[in-house]
Amino acid sequence: MIVGFVLFMGFMIWLFICAARYFASADEAEFRVQYRSYMWAAKYGLGLCLLAWCWALFSSIALMRQIKKM
C-alpha cells in the first residue's frame, strides 16, 4: 500500500507541477508529453493500492470467521 501510495502521490505532484507550467506557458502539447511520460506511476500506484486494499479486506474477513469459530 505504501509503495502504491507513494507512486500515485508522486505522479499527482508531477501533474500539478506540469499544470502550473502549462498555465504559465499555455503550451498544451508540452503539458501532455510531460505528464503522460509518468502515467505508468499512476497506473501501478493505483493498482498496488487496490491490491493491498483487497488483500486487507479478505484477510480481515478470514480473521473474523476464525474468531466466530472459536
Secondary structure, 3 states (H helix, E strand, C coil): CHHHHHHHHHHHHHHHHHHHHHHHHCCHHHHHHHHHCCHHHHHHHHHHHHHHHHHHHHHHHHHHHHHHHC
